[in-house]
Amino acid sequence: MGWVLMDERELYRVGVLTEIVDARRSVASGAALLGLTARHTRRLVERHRTTGAAGLAHGNRNRPSNRRRPASLRQQALALLREHYPGYGPTLASEALLERHGLRVPRETLRHPLQVEEQFKNASNN
């Protein structure tokens, strides 16, 4: 088995579930600590017993989102933004692309690429 990355919340969860498995803590008190129901805590304890701590990590970690837009759509939108709307932020850019070009691109799809371009511009100007 390889490395498994976990955030602090997942590591805390592993610690509490380990205490439950080792009978140092009851399921009810562990559930209260984790803010979960006793039933869900029992399910997690069973998963911890069968698959270990790695089974408690989020299953979609290091995978692209199911809601991810195609790269071609992002590239087309960014090309239009560079050409016609260089100073627009993500929200205004999204609205302009829909109204003027019929291209439906959510603002969050544009946010990161626009931030990277802005940082690049600022770094090259300094």
C-alpha positions in Angstrom: 0.0 0.0 0.0 1.3 3.5 -0.9 1.0 6.9 0.7 -2.4 8.4 1.4 -2.8 12.1 1.8 -5.2 13.3 4.4 -6.3 16.7 5.7 -6.4 17.5 9.4 -10.1 16.7 9.7 -9.6 13.2 8.2 -6.6 12.6 10.5 -8.7 13.6 13.5 -11.4 11.3 12.4 -8.9 8.4 12.1 -7.7 9.1 15.7 -11.2 9.0 17.1 -12.1 5.9 15.2 -9.0 4.2 16.3 -9.9 4.9 19.9 -13.4 3.4 19.3 -11.8 0.3 17.7 -9.4 -0.1 20.7 -12.4 0.3 23.1 -11.0 3.4 24.7 -14.0 5.4 23.6 -17.7 4.6 23.0 -19.4 4.9 19.7 -21.7 7.6 21.2 -18.9 9.8 22.5 -16.9 9.4 19.3 -20.0 10.3 17.2 -20.5 13.4 19.4 -16.8 14.4 18.9 -17.0 14.0 15.2 -20.4 15.6 14.9 -21.9 12.5 13.3 -24.7 10.1 14.1 -23.9 6.9 16.0 -25.1 4.9 13.0 -22.7 6.7 10.6 -19.9 6.4 13.1 -20.5 2.6 13.3 -20.3 2.5 9.5 -17.0 4.4 9.6 -15.6 2.1 12.3 -16.4 -0.9 10.1 -14.7 0.7 7.1 -11.7 1.5 9.3 -11.5 -2.1 10.5 -11.7 -3.5 6.9 -9.6 -1.1 4.9 -7.6 0.8 7.5 -7.1 4.5 7.6 -6.8 4.8 3.8 -10.4 3.8 3.5 -11.5 7.0 5.3 -9.8 9.4 2.8 -12.1 11.0 0.3 -12.6 8.6 -2.7 -12.3 11.3 -5.4 -8.9 12.7 -4.3 -6.5 13.3 -7.1 -9.2 12.8 -9.8 -10.7 15.5 -12.0 -14.2 16.7 -11.1 -17.2 15.1 -12.8 -18.4 18.6 -13.4 -15.2 19.8 -15.2 -15.7 21.7 -18.4 -13.9 20.5 -21.5 -10.5 22.1 -22.1 -11.6 23.3 -25.5 -14.4 25.4 -24.0 -12.0 27.0 -21.6 -9.4 27.7 -24.3 -12.1 29.2 -26.6 -13.4 31.4 -23.8 -9.9 32.6 -22.8 -9.1 33.4 -26.4 -12.2 35.5 -26.6 -11.5 37.2 -23.3 -7.9 38.1 -24.4 -9.1 39.5 -27.7 -12.2 41.4 -26.6 -12.4 41.8 -22.8 -8.8 42.0 -21.4 -9.8 43.9 -18.2 -12.9 41.9 -17.2 -13.1 39.9 -14.1 -14.6 36.4 -14.0 -18.2 37.4 -13.4 -18.4 40.1 -15.9 -16.5 38.0 -18.4 -18.9 35.1 -18.0 -21.9 37.4 -18.6 -20.3 39.0 -21.6 -19.5 35.7 -23.2 -23.1 34.5 -22.8 -24.7 37.7 -24.1 -22.4 38.6 -26.9 -21.0 35.2 -28.1 -23.6 32.7 -26.8 -20.9 30.8 -24.9 -22.1 29.6 -21.5 -19.1 29.5 -19.3 -19.5 29.7 -15.5 -17.5 32.3 -13.7 -15.7 29.7 -11.6 -14.4 28.1 -14.7 -12.7 31.4 -15.6 -11.6 32.5 -12.2 -8.3 30.5 -11.9 -7.1 31.1 -15.4 -7.8 34.8 -15.1 -5.9 35.0 -11.8 -2.9 33.2 -13.3 -2.8 35.6 -16.2 -3.1 38.6 -13.9 -0.2 37.3 -11.7 1.9 36.7 -14.8 1.2 40.3 -16.0 2.1 41.7 -12.6 5.3 39.6 -12.4 6.4 40.7 -15.9 5.8 44.4 -15.2 8.0 44.3 -12.1 
